[in-house]
Each structure stands twice: as structure tokens, then as C-alpha cells.
Amino acid sequence: IICIWGAGGATPGKFLLGLRVVTCDTSVLIAPSRVLVIPSSNVSITTSTIRALIKNFSIASFFPAFITLLFFQHNRTAYDIVAGTIVVKRNGVR
């Protein structure tokens, strides 16, 4: 919760991979491998908590929630859709 909310939207692993979590109400494909995210702002502590609870509950119940990314648009997981977030590349990272 603290990493996603207070540390620039990234856990240490996401940071090393050049990723971060931002809010997302709408996502529009603008080019192959490029998506316009609206709004793309920092995640609030409430949103971060919701995302973490759903993700951790799915892990605790042995339901691999990350597999849902295969079925949703722009590879979003079920907990990202419920929380209104999306994982994106950080600016300036190649």
C-alpha cells in the first residue's frame, strides 16, 4: 500500500522494471503498444488499499488473479480494473 501510494506508484520490483501504477478511468489504444490513460495521476491511499486487499485476498484464496490480464483490454488485471488503476512504463524509461 505504501509503495504504490507514497513511493511514486511503484514497489521496488516495479521500479527496477521501469513500471508504476497510476489511476485509470479510461484507456484508449493510440498505437501498437501505446495506450492513452485518462486520468493518469498518482494513486490515492484509498485506491492503493483497495488494490492491495483484492490482490492479497486472491493470493490467499489461491486464485491467480494475475491470469485475468489475459482476458481484459490492455493486459489489466481484475484488481486493477476494480481499483481503477493500470500499470504503465515510467516516463524516460526505455
C-alpha positions in Angstrom: 0.0 0.0 0.0 2.7 2.4 1.0 4.9 1.8 -2.1 2.1 2.3 -4.6 0.6 5.3 -2.8 3.7 7.1 -1.4 6.7 5.9 -3.3 5.8 7.2 -6.8 3.4 4.4 -7.6 6.0 1.6 -7.7 7.1 -1.3 -5.5 10.8 -1.9 -5.6 10.3 -4.6 -8.3 8.2 -2.4 -10.4 10.7 0.5 -10.0 13.6 -1.8 -11.2 11.5 -2.8 -14.2 10.6 0.8 -15.1 7.0 0.4 -14.2 4.5 2.3 -12.0 0.8 2.2 -11.1 -1.4 5.2 -12.0 -5.2 5.8 -11.9 -7.2 4.9 -15.0 -10.8 5.6 -15.7 -10.4 5.2 -19.5 -7.7 3.7 -21.7 -7.6 4.1 -25.4 -5.2 2.3 -27.8 -3.4 5.0 -29.8 -0.7 2.9 -31.5 0.6 -0.7 -31.1 2.0 -1.0 -27.5 0.8 2.6 -26.7 -2.2 3.4 -24.6 -3.6 6.8 -23.7 -4.6 6.6 -20.0 -7.2 9.1 -18.6 -6.7 10.3 -15.9 -3.1 9.3 -15.4 -2.5 10.5 -11.8 -0.9 9.3 -8.6 -2.8 6.6 -6.8 -4.6 7.7 -3.6 -4.1 5.7 -0.3 -7.8 4.5 -0.6 -7.2 3.2 -4.1 -3.9 1.6 -3.1 -5.6 -0.1 -0.2 -8.4 -1.5 -2.3 -6.0 -2.7 -4.9 -3.8 -4.4 -2.3 -6.7 -6.0 -0.5 -8.1 -7.6 -3.6 -4.7 -8.7 -4.8 -3.8 -10.2 -1.5 -7.2 -11.9 -1.0 -6.8 -13.5 -4.4 -3.4 -14.8 -3.4 -4.6 -16.1 -0.1 -7.5 -17.9 -1.7 -5.2 -19.5 -4.3 -6.9 -17.7 -7.1 -4.2 -16.5 -9.5 -5.8 -13.1 -10.2 -2.9 -12.1 -12.5 -4.1 -14.6 -15.0 -7.1 -12.3 -15.7 -4.8 -10.0 -17.5 -5.1 -12.4 -20.5 -8.8 -11.6 -20.8 -9.0 -7.9 -20.2 -8.1 -5.0 -22.5 -4.5 -3.6 -22.3 -3.4 -6.5 -20.0 -5.2 -5.1 -16.9 -5.8 -7.5 -14.0 -9.2 -7.8 -12.3 -7.9 -6.0 -9.2 -6.6 -3.1 -11.4 -10.0 -2.7 -13.0 -11.9 -2.8 -9.7 -9.4 -0.3 -8.1 -9.4 1.9 -11.2 -5.6 1.6 -11.8 -3.2 0.4 -14.6 0.4 -0.5 -14.6 2.4 1.7 -17.1 6.0 2.4 -18.1 7.6 5.3 -16.2 8.5 8.4 -18.3 12.0 8.3 -19.6 12.4 4.5 -19.3 13.1 2.5 -22.5 
